[in-house]
Amino acid sequence: MKTASDAHGDSPARQTVAADDAPQLARRLGLFDATMIVMGGIIGSGIFINAYVVARQVHPPWLVLGAWAMGGVIALAGAFIYAELAAHRPQVGGQYAYIREAFHPLPAFLYGWTLLLVTQTGGMAAVAVTFAKYFAQLTNLPDSDRASAIIAVIALALLTLINCLGVRAGSSVQSVLMVLKIIAILALIACGLFIARTPAQPTELIYNDEWRPAAGYFTPGLDGLTLTAFGAALVPVMFAYGGWQTSCFIAGEVREPRKNMPRGLLIGVLGVIILYMLANYVYVHVLGVDQLAQTKTPASEVMRLILGERGKSLIAAGIAISTLGFLSQGMLTAPRVYFAMADDGLFFKRVAWLDPRTRVPVVAIALQGALAIVIILALSGIYAKILNYVMSVDTVFFALSAACLFVFRRRDGRASFRVPWHPLTTLVFIIAECFVAVSVVVNYPLDSVKGWAILLAGIPIYFLWRGKRNEQH
């Protein structure tokens, strides 16, 4: 049966590869690598920081933890869906390939376009700055924007170089950093559960200039405003849970992808849900919701209360490692999307070039690192803004990717892995992602406009690239 790419014809890059017998992506990653890449794509700085944003939107402890539980359920549903998508299309490109094959190259291009300019590169830039600040704190370097930018640039440059050496080199570094960040989170959880004392009863809230509850801040009754607040609370939660889908970008380099990708997705997401729920229970247990809402560094505050300044330094090291691991995972996975776009003739042809020795898309990797560095040098203090305009766009593509499953099931029949209780599970996931997207637009309209403006700007760019491709034919 023909796929969408068959209908549109082979790209010039594919024809060149076939004609010249150029090197292909090498399948050198196993189940452990896939699982570590899944977890590494999720766990960055969000679990150490975003809990305070949730506590500012919803107040009762059960709702704070409920938001994280809901995010975990949505992420697990997404993992099931993407596991079947990976079984249907075990090829490089992940979401880009799914959308292209199920619908049309235009929405697929727009996904890759926003990944490059908003969701992946911008997020990596913000996380790199977060890493730099904690690294400076640990090494007593100057804590200034300029010093942070220099450290962030050096970190990104080194990770770019490592991933250009080959997929095994990049995956090995990613796996080591992933194990270290899991140890850091387990240490935080252990200290909170077994050493910390139960917090005192919450006192009356004192609002300062920095903290004002959202319009929908939770009150005892459930009404339209509280639903809006819960939606706003899900934004940082879904941002913290996001990233598992990037593991599908490297499906073309995983051994037995129809078996290892679904297993890696499910094991990785379940592991993260357990870690996230325990960590947030510790935040609420040690700090209480009131104090949690007023500290922008809940993990550091918990460790400071339990072990003093030594504990604060230890968790700072854990956060630095975690953010570095997130950057490593992004540098390993996202360039495969740009490679696939170029291979389709919808991006610079050179980006589809594979190094004959390492068999990795060196130009695509260098492009990812270079653009993240440019954003760091051009902007500062953008983490909160990125969280909003990234989610306003990213959630829409999550929903669109899940919709691909309906197309593939009708077109291809049964896959080696199937989503339990489909179509109910898939529809719930799509509705949840759309709910988060609407919540972002309602609560943060100005930030959302930026993300959508960049997305829409990709439409004329797509037709420009398609025109160039047709001319080459």
C-alpha positions in Angstrom: 0.0 0.0 0.0 1.3 3.4 -0.9 2.2 5.8 1.9 1.8 9.6 1.7 5.4 10.0 0.8 5.0 7.5 -2.0 2.2 9.6 -3.4 4.3 12.7 -3.4 7.2 11.0 -4.9 10.7 10.5 -3.7 12.6 13.6 -2.6 15.7 14.7 -4.4 17.7 13.8 -1.3 16.3 10.2 -1.3 17.1 9.8 -5.0 20.6 11.1 -4.4 21.1 8.6 -1.6 19.9 5.7 -3.6 22.0 6.7 -6.6 25.2 7.3 -4.8 24.8 4.5 -2.3 25.4 7.1 0.5 25.6 5.9 4.2 22.3 5.3 6.0 21.5 5.9 9.6 22.8 3.1 11.7 20.6 1.1 14.2 22.9 1.0 17.2 20.5 1.7 20.1 18.8 -0.9 22.2 15.9 -1.0 24.7 18.0 0.6 27.6 19.1 3.4 25.3 15.5 4.0 24.2 14.2 4.1 27.8 16.9 6.5 28.9 16.2 8.7 25.9 12.5 8.7 26.8 13.2 9.6 30.4 15.9 12.1 29.5 13.5 13.9 27.2 11.1 14.4 30.0 13.2 15.1 33.1 14.9 18.5 32.8 14.5 21.4 35.2 10.7 21.3 35.3 10.4 18.8 38.2 12.8 20.9 40.3 11.1 24.3 39.6 7.6 24.1 38.1 5.8 22.8 41.2 5.6 26.4 42.6 3.8 27.5 39.4 1.2 24.8 40.0 0.7 25.8 43.6 0.0 29.4 42.6 -2.9 28.2 40.4 -4.6 25.6 42.7 -4.4 25.7 46.5 -5.7 22.5 48.2 -2.9 19.9 48.4 -5.1 17.3 46.8 -5.5 19.5 43.7 -1.8 20.3 43.5 -1.0 16.6 43.5 -4.1 16.0 41.3 -2.7 18.2 38.6 0.5 16.2 38.5 -1.5 12.9 38.6 -3.6 14.2 35.7 -0.5 15.2 33.8 0.9 11.7 34.3 -2.3 10.1 33.0 -2.2 12.2 29.9 1.5 11.5 29.4 0.8 7.7 29.8 -2.0 7.8 27.3 0.3 9.7 24.9 3.0 7.0 25.5 0.6 4.3 24.5 -0.5 6.2 21.4 3.1 7.0 20.3 4.1 3.4 21.0 1.6 2.2 18.4 2.5 5.1 16.0 6.2 3.9 16.3 5.0 0.4 15.5 3.2 1.6 12.4 6.0 3.9 11.3 9.4 2.9 12.8 11.3 5.5 10.8 13.4 8.6 11.5 11.5 11.8 12.2 8.9 10.8 14.8 5.9 13.2 14.8 7.1 14.8 11.5 6.9 11.4 9.8 3.6 10.5 11.3 1.9 13.7 10.3 3.4 13.6 6.8 2.4 10.0 6.2 -1.1 10.4 7.6 -2.2 13.8 6.4 0.1 16.0 4.2 3.6 17.4 4.1 2.4 21.0 5.0 1.3 20.3 8.6 4.4 18.1 9.0 6.6 20.9 7.8 4.9 23.3 10.2 5.7 20.9 13.0 9.4 20.8 12.1 9.4 24.5 11.5 8.1 25.3 15.0 10.3 22.6 16.5 13.3 24.3 15.1 12.3 27.9 15.9 10.1 27.6 19.1 9.6 24.4 21.0 13.0 22.6 20.8 15.6 25.3 20.2 14.0 27.9 22.4 13.4 25.4 25.2 17.0 24.2 24.9 18.3 27.8 25.1 16.2 28.5 28.3 17.3 25.2 29.9 20.9 25.9 29.0 20.7 29.2 30.9 19.2 27.3 33.9 22.1 24.9 33.8 24.6 27.8 33.6 23.1 29.5 36.7 23.3 26.4 38.8 26.8 25.6 37.5 27.9 29.1 38.5 26.4 28.7 41.9 28.3 25.4 42.5 31.6 26.8 41.2 31.4 30.3 42.7 31.6 31.9 39.3 30.0 35.3 38.7 26.2 35.0 38.7 25.5 37.5 35.9 23.6 37.2 32.7 26.8 37.5 30.7 28.6 34.8 32.6 25.5 32.5 32.4 25.4 33.1 28.6 29.0 32.1 28.2 28.6 28.9 30.3 25.4 28.0 28.4 27.1 28.5 25.0 30.1 26.3 26.1 27.8 23.5 27.3 25.8 23.5 24.0 28.9 23.6 21.9 30.4 20.6 23.7 27.2 18.6 23.5 27.0 19.4 19.8 30.5 18.2 19.2 29.8 14.9 21.2 26.7 14.1 19.2 28.6 14.8 15.9 31.0 11.9 16.9 28.2 9.4 16.4 24.8 8.2 17.8 26.6 5.8 20.2 28.7 8.6 21.7 25.7 10.8 22.1 23.5 8.1 23.6 26.2 7.0 26.0 26.6 10.5 27.4 22.8 10.8 27.6 22.4 7.5 29.5 25.1 8.4 32.1 23.5 11.8 32.7 20.1 10.2 32.9 21.2 7.7 35.6 22.8 10.6 37.6 19.6 12.7 37.4 17.5 9.8 38.6 19.9 9.4 41.6 19.4 13.2 42.4 15.6 12.9 42.3 15.7 9.8 44.5 17.9 11.5 47.0 15.4 14.4 47.2 12.5 12.0 47.7 14.4 10.0 50.3 15.3 13.1 52.3 11.7 14.4 52.1 10.1 11.1 53.1 12.5 9.8 55.8 14.3 12.8 57.3 12.0 15.9 57.0 9.5 16.7 59.7 5.8 17.3 58.9 5.3 21.1 58.1 3.4 23.3 60.5 -0.2 24.2 59.7 -0.5 26.7 56.9 -0.9 30.3 57.9 -2.9 33.0 56.2 -1.5 33.8 52.7 0.5 37.1 52.4 0.6 38.2 48.8 3.5 40.3 47.6 4.2 42.2 44.4 5.6 39.0 42.8 2.7 36.7 43.5 -0.9 37.3 42.7 -3.2 34.3 42.3 -4.7 33.8 38.8 -8.2 34.9 38.2 -9.3 31.3 38.5 -7.5 30.5 41.7 -9.1 27.5 43.3 -11.7 28.2 46.0 -13.8 25.5 47.9 -16.5 25.5 45.2 -16.0 24.2 41.7 -17.1 26.6 38.9 -16.0 27.9 35.6 -13.2 29.9 37.1 -11.7 27.0 39.0 -11.8 24.9 35.8 -9.8 27.7 34.2 -7.3 27.7 37.1 -6.9 23.9 36.8 -6.2 24.3 33.1 -3.6 26.9 33.9 -2.0 24.6 36.5 -1.8 21.9 33.8 0.4 24.1 31.6 3.6 23.8 33.7 2.7 20.2 34.5 2.4 19.2 30.9 5.6 21.2 30.1 7.4 19.1 32.8 6.0 15.9 31.4 6.7 16.8 27.8 9.5 15.4 25.9 8.8 11.6 25.8 7.7 12.0 22.1 11.2 13.1 21.1 12.4 9.5 21.5 10.5 8.6 18.3 12.8 11.0 16.4 15.6 8.4 16.6 13.4 5.3 15.8 15.5 4.9 12.6 18.5 4.2 14.8 17.0 1.8 17.2 17.4 -2.0 16.9 14.1 -3.8 16.4 12.1 -0.5 16.7 8.7 -2.1 16.5 9.5 -3.9 19.8 12.0 -1.6 21.6 10.3 1.7 20.9 6.9 0.8 22.5 8.6 -0.8 25.4 11.0 2.1 25.9 8.2 4.6 25.8 6.0 2.8 28.4 8.8 1.9 30.8 10.3 5.4 30.6 7.0 7.3 31.0 5.8 5.1 33.9 9.2 5.6 35.6 8.9 9.4 35.3 5.3 9.4 36.6 6.4 7.6 39.8 9.4 10.0 40.3 7.3 13.1 39.7 4.4 12.1 42.0 6.8 11.3 44.8 8.8 14.5 44.4 5.7 16.6 44.5 4.4 14.8 47.5 7.7 15.7 49.2 7.3 19.4 48.2 3.8 19.6 49.7 4.8 17.5 52.7 7.9 19.5 53.6 6.9 23.1 52.5 3.1 23.1 52.6 1.2 24.5 49.7 1.5 28.2 50.9 5.3 28.1 51.1 5.6 26.1 48.0 3.7 28.8 46.1 6.1 31.4 47.3 9.4 29.8 46.4 10.7 29.6 42.9 13.2 26.9 43.8 11.2 24.3 45.7 13.8 21.5 45.4 16.6 23.7 46.7 14.4 25.0 49.6 13.4 21.4 50.6 17.0 20.3 50.7 18.1 23.5 52.6 15.5 22.9 55.3 16.5 19.3 55.7 20.3 19.3 55.3 21.2 23.0 55.4 23.4 24.7 52.9 25.1 21.4 52.1 21.8 20.0 51.0 21.1 23.0 48.8 24.5 22.6 47.1 23.8 18.9 46.5 20.5 19.4 44.8 22.0 22.3 42.8 24.5 19.8 41.4 21.6 17.4 40.7 19.7 20.1 38.9 22.8 21.1 36.8 23.2 17.4 35.8 19.5 17.1 35.0 19.4 20.1 32.8 22.6 19.0 31.0 21.0 15.6 30.4 18.0 17.3 28.9 20.1 19.3 26.6 22.1 16.2 25.6 18.8 14.3 24.8 17.6 17.3 22.7 20.8 17.4 20.8 20.6 13.7 20.1 17.0 13.5 18.9 15.6 16.8 17.4 18.2 17.1 14.5 16.7 13.9 13.1 13.5 15.8 12.3 15.5 18.5 10.3 17.3 15.6 8.6 14.0 14.1 7.6 12.7 17.5 6.3 15.8 18.0 4.2 15.5 14.4 3.0 12.0 15.3 1.8 13.3 18.3 -0.1 11.6 20.7 2.3 14.7 22.1 3.8 18.3 22.9 2.9 19.6 19.8 1.1 22.9 19.9 3.0 21.0 19.2 6.3 20.3 15.7 4.9 24.0 14.9 4.6 25.3 12.0 6.7 28.9 11.7 7.8 30.3 8.6 6.0 32.2 7.5 9.2 29.8 8.3 12.0 26.6 7.9 10.0 24.9 10.8 11.8 23.4 14.0 10.4 26.2 16.3 11.4 24.9 19.4 9.6 21.5 19.0 11.3 23.1 18.6 14.7 25.3 21.6 14.2 22.2 23.7 13.1 20.4 22.7 16.2 23.3 23.8 18.5 24.0 27.0 16.5 20.4 28.3 16.7 20.2 27.5 20.4 23.4 29.5 20.9 22.0 32.4 18.9 18.9 32.6 21.0 21.0 32.5 24.2 23.1 35.4 23.0 20.1 37.4 21.8 17.7 36.9 24.7 17.8 36.4 28.5 15.3 35.7 31.2 12.8 34.0 28.8 12.1 30.7 30.6 8.5 31.6 31.8 7.6 33.1 28.4 8.9 30.1 26.6 6.8 27.8 28.8 3.6 29.5 27.6 4.2 30.1 23.9 5.8 26.6 23.5 2.8 24.9 25.1 0.3 26.9 23.0 1.7 25.3 19.8 3.2 22.0 21.0 -0.1 20.7 22.5 -1.8 21.2 19.1 0.7 19.0 17.4 0.4 16.4 20.1 -3.3 16.2 19.3 -2.7 16.1 15.6 -0.1 13.3 15.9 -2.5 11.3 18.0 -5.2 11.7 15.3 -2.7 10.0 12.9 -3.5 6.7 14.7 -7.0 6.7 13.2 -5.6 7.0 9.7 -2.9 4.3 10.2 -5.3 1.8 11.7 -7.7 2.3 8.7 -4.9 2.2 6.2 -2.5 -0.4 7.6 -4.6 -2.6 9.8 -3.2 -4.2 13.0 0.2 -3.2 14.3 2.6 -5.1 16.6 1.5 -2.9 19.5 -2.0 -1.6 20.0 -3.3 1.2 22.3 -5.6 -0.3 25.0 -9.2 0.9 24.8 -8.8 2.8 21.5 -10.5 4.9 20.3 -11.6 6.1 23.8 -8.0 6.5 25.1 -6.9 8.3 22.0 -9.9 10.7 22.0 -9.4 11.5 25.7 -5.7 12.3 25.0 -6.6 14.6 22.1 -9.3 16.4 24.1 -6.9 16.9 27.0 -4.2 18.4 24.8 -6.7 20.7 23.2 -7.9 21.7 26.7 -4.4 22.7 27.7 -3.9 24.6 24.4 -7.1 26.6 25.0 -6.1 27.2 28.7 -2.8 28.7 27.6 -4.5 31.0 25.1 -7.1 32.1 27.7 -4.6 32.7 30.5 -1.6 33.9 28.5 -2.9 35.4 25.2 0.2 37.6 24.4 2.7 34.7 24.8 0.4 32.4 22.7 0.2 34.9 19.9 4.0 34.7 19.5 4.0 30.9 19.1 1.1 31.0 16.6 2.7 33.8 14.6 5.9 31.8 14.1 3.8 28.7 13.2 1.7 30.6 10.5 4.9 32.3 9.1 6.0 28.8 8.1 3.2 28.4 5.6 4.7 30.6 2.9 8.1 29.1 3.7 6.7 25.7 2.9 5.4 26.7 -0.5 8.8 28.4 -1.2 10.7 25.1 -0.5 8.1 23.0 -2.4 8.5 25.3 -5.4 12.3 24.9 -5.3 11.9 21.1 -5.0 9.6 21.1 -8.1 12.1 23.2 -10.0 14.8 20.6 -9.3 12.6 17.9 -10.7 
